[in-house]
Amino acid sequence: MIEFDDVSFSYRDEVILQRVNFRLEDGEYAGIIGLNGTGKTTLLKLILGLARPTEGKLRRDLGTVSYVSQTTSLSDASFPCSVFEAVALGLVGAKPALFGLRKRKEKTLAALKEANLYDLRNRLVSELSGGQLQKVKIAKALIGEPATLVLDEPDAGMDEASHERLIETIADLHEKRHISIVFVSHHYEDLKDADSIYEVKDRGLIRLAKGGKRVRL
């Protein structure tokens, strides 16, 4: 759970966010849209605990958080490893008593199947399309079973087919895992499966109701 209570954030003399109210319940899927420069990045930093409000109260109890950044190219994939190895890296730091070698392999294969990547498990990540690479990053983020998944425009730079498959994958993961999700996108349509949708605008946060009605929070 996370709760913003009249949260404001300023950088030097510039007000980035002002009197924002936001609440994410455990297991909720929240979508966030907004134009570049409206404060989406700052909002994410506050959610992730990478920044502190200059005014207001912020309560965070998100459990283990995994973060998936946006990408516009395959530059993230230059490391010479297979899809299986890349996803398994998500278990680095897990306690050996909980994840022995056999268990790690089982969990990695399960994560690959869940993300529809099993058939690509032996392929080098440098050979993947943008959509496939983002699915690898999501599988890697989820393999450690986080309580909260934060996605920062993970569909940036994808072709239409990959984009649609990614949106479906995120919705399926939420339905199966019942984890909290914060999905930042430029497109309202990407968030059709979200429980709630917000727009960052004019230094504030506006909840979008069905039919496009806006209610400032």
C-alpha positions as CSV (number, residue, x, y, z in Angstrom):
1,M,0.0,0.0,0.0
2,I,1.1,3.5,-0.7
3,E,-0.7,6.8,0.2
4,F,0.1,10.4,-0.8
5,D,-1.6,13.0,1.5
6,D,-1.3,16.5,-0.1
7,V,2.2,15.6,-1.3
8,S,4.2,18.3,-3.0
9,F,7.7,18.2,-4.5
10,S,9.9,21.1,-5.6
11,Y,13.3,21.2,-7.1
12,R,15.1,24.3,-6.1
13,D,12.5,27.0,-6.8
14,E,10.5,25.0,-9.3
15,V,7.3,23.2,-8.2
16,I,7.1,19.9,-9.9
17,L,4.1,18.4,-8.1
18,Q,1.6,20.2,-5.9
19,R,-0.9,18.8,-3.3
20,V,-1.1,15.3,-4.8
21,N,-3.4,12.7,-3.3
22,F,-3.0,9.1,-4.4
23,R,-3.6,5.7,-2.8
24,L,-2.6,2.3,-4.1
25,E,-4.1,-0.7,-2.3
26,D,-2.4,-4.0,-2.1
27,G,-3.0,-6.0,-5.2
28,E,-4.3,-3.0,-7.2
29,Y,-3.4,-2.2,-10.8
30,A,-3.0,1.5,-11.3
31,G,-2.3,3.2,-14.6
32,I,-0.7,6.6,-15.0
33,I,-0.6,8.7,-18.1
34,G,0.8,12.2,-18.8
35,L,2.8,14.2,-21.3
36,N,6.6,14.5,-21.1
37,G,7.6,17.1,-18.5
38,T,4.4,16.9,-16.5
39,G,6.0,15.2,-13.5
40,K,5.6,11.5,-14.2
41,T,9.2,10.7,-13.4
42,T,9.1,12.6,-10.2
43,L,5.9,10.8,-9.2
44,L,7.6,7.4,-9.9
45,K,10.6,8.4,-7.8
46,L,8.3,9.2,-4.9
47,I,6.5,5.9,-5.3
48,L,9.8,4.0,-5.4
49,G,11.2,5.9,-2.4
50,L,14.0,7.5,-4.5
51,A,12.7,11.0,-3.6
52,R,11.1,12.6,-0.6
53,P,8.2,15.1,-0.7
54,T,9.0,18.6,0.2
55,E,5.5,19.0,1.7
56,G,2.7,16.6,2.8
57,K,2.8,13.0,4.0
58,L,3.8,9.9,2.1
59,R,3.2,6.4,3.6
60,R,4.9,3.5,1.8
61,D,4.4,-0.2,2.5
62,L,4.9,-1.8,-0.9
63,G,6.9,-4.9,0.2
64,T,9.5,-6.0,-2.3
65,V,9.4,-3.8,-5.4
66,S,10.6,-4.6,-8.9
67,Y,11.1,-1.9,-11.5
68,V,11.1,-2.2,-15.3
69,S,12.3,0.8,-17.2
70,Q,11.5,1.9,-20.7
71,T,13.7,1.1,-23.7
72,T,13.8,2.3,-27.2
73,S,16.4,0.0,-28.6
74,L,18.2,-3.3,-27.9
75,S,21.2,-1.5,-26.3
76,D,20.2,-3.2,-23.0
77,A,20.8,-6.5,-24.6
78,S,24.5,-6.2,-25.4
79,F,25.5,-8.5,-22.6
80,P,26.2,-12.0,-24.1
81,C,23.8,-14.3,-22.3
82,S,20.8,-16.4,-23.1
83,V,17.2,-15.6,-22.3
84,F,17.3,-18.3,-19.6
85,E,20.4,-16.8,-18.0
86,A,19.0,-13.2,-18.2
87,V,15.8,-14.2,-16.4
88,A,17.7,-16.3,-13.8
89,L,19.6,-13.1,-12.8
90,G,16.5,-12.0,-11.1
91,L,17.2,-14.6,-8.4
92,V,20.6,-13.1,-7.5
93,G,20.6,-12.3,-3.8
94,A,18.0,-14.9,-2.9
95,K,18.9,-17.0,0.1
96,P,20.6,-20.3,-0.8
97,A,18.4,-22.1,1.7
98,L,15.3,-21.0,-0.2
99,F,16.7,-21.4,-3.8
100,G,19.1,-24.2,-4.4
101,L,20.3,-24.9,-8.0
102,R,17.4,-27.2,-8.8
103,K,14.8,-24.8,-7.4
104,R,16.4,-21.9,-9.3
105,K,16.1,-23.8,-12.5
106,E,12.5,-24.7,-11.9
107,K,11.6,-21.2,-11.0
108,T,13.3,-19.8,-14.1
109,L,11.6,-22.2,-16.4
110,A,8.2,-21.4,-14.8
111,A,8.9,-17.7,-15.2
112,L,9.8,-18.2,-18.9
113,K,6.6,-20.2,-19.5
114,E,4.5,-17.6,-17.7
115,A,5.9,-14.8,-19.9
116,N,5.5,-16.9,-23.1
117,L,9.3,-17.0,-23.5
118,Y,10.0,-20.7,-23.0
119,D,10.7,-21.4,-26.7
120,L,13.3,-18.6,-26.7
121,R,15.1,-19.8,-23.5
122,N,18.3,-20.6,-25.4
123,R,18.4,-17.6,-27.7
124,L,20.9,-14.8,-27.0
125,V,19.2,-11.6,-25.7
126,S,21.1,-9.7,-28.4
127,E,18.9,-11.5,-31.0
128,L,15.6,-10.5,-29.5
129,S,13.1,-7.9,-30.8
130,G,12.2,-5.0,-28.6
131,G,9.0,-6.6,-27.5
132,Q,10.7,-9.9,-26.6
133,L,13.4,-8.0,-24.7
134,Q,10.9,-6.2,-22.6
135,K,9.1,-9.5,-21.8
136,V,12.5,-10.8,-20.6
137,K,12.9,-7.8,-18.3
138,I,9.4,-8.3,-16.9
139,A,10.1,-12.0,-16.3
140,K,13.4,-11.2,-14.6
141,A,11.6,-8.6,-12.4
142,L,8.8,-11.1,-11.4
143,I,10.9,-14.2,-10.8
144,G,11.8,-13.0,-7.3
145,E,8.0,-12.8,-6.5
146,P,7.8,-9.0,-5.7
147,A,4.8,-7.6,-4.0
148,T,4.8,-4.6,-6.3
149,L,5.7,-4.2,-10.0
150,V,6.4,-0.7,-11.4
151,L,6.5,-0.3,-15.2
152,D,7.8,2.9,-16.7
153,E,6.6,3.0,-20.3
154,P,7.8,-0.6,-21.0
155,D,6.2,-0.5,-24.5
156,A,8.3,2.4,-25.8
157,G,9.7,1.7,-29.3
158,M,7.8,-1.5,-29.9
159,D,6.0,-2.5,-33.0
160,E,2.2,-2.8,-32.8
161,A,2.1,-6.6,-32.5
162,S,4.7,-6.7,-29.7
163,H,2.9,-3.8,-28.0
164,E,-0.4,-5.6,-27.9
165,R,1.2,-8.9,-26.6
166,L,2.9,-7.0,-23.8
167,I,-0.3,-5.3,-22.7
168,E,-2.0,-8.7,-22.6
169,T,1.0,-10.2,-20.7
170,I,0.8,-7.5,-18.0
171,A,-3.0,-8.0,-17.5
172,D,-2.5,-11.8,-17.3
173,L,0.2,-11.5,-14.8
174,H,-1.9,-9.2,-12.6
175,E,-4.8,-11.6,-12.8
176,K,-2.7,-14.6,-11.9
177,R,-0.3,-13.1,-9.3
178,H,-2.6,-10.5,-7.7
179,I,0.4,-8.2,-7.1
180,S,0.3,-4.4,-7.0
181,I,1.1,-2.8,-10.4
182,V,1.9,0.8,-11.4
183,F,2.0,1.1,-15.1
184,V,3.1,4.4,-16.6
185,S,2.2,4.9,-20.3
186,H,1.6,7.7,-22.8
187,H,-1.6,6.0,-24.0
188,Y,-4.9,5.7,-22.2
189,E,-5.8,2.6,-24.3
190,D,-2.8,0.7,-22.8
191,L,-4.4,0.9,-19.4
192,K,-7.8,-0.6,-20.3
193,D,-7.2,-3.5,-17.8
194,A,-6.2,-1.2,-14.9
195,D,-8.3,-0.9,-11.8
196,S,-7.8,2.8,-11.7
197,I,-6.2,5.4,-14.1
198,Y,-4.6,8.7,-13.3
199,E,-3.3,11.6,-15.3
200,V,-0.4,13.8,-14.3
201,K,-1.3,17.3,-15.4
202,D,-0.7,20.9,-14.2
203,R,1.5,19.7,-11.3
204,G,-1.4,17.6,-10.0
205,L,-2.9,14.1,-10.3
206,I,-6.3,13.6,-11.8
207,R,-8.3,10.4,-11.6
208,L,-9.9,9.4,-14.9
209,A,-13.3,7.9,-14.5
210,K,-15.1,5.9,-17.2
211,G,-16.2,8.0,-20.1
212,G,-13.2,10.3,-19.7
213,K,-14.5,12.4,-16.8
214,R,-11.6,14.0,-14.8
215,V,-11.7,14.4,-11.0
216,R,-8.8,16.4,-9.5
217,L,-7.4,14.6,-6.4
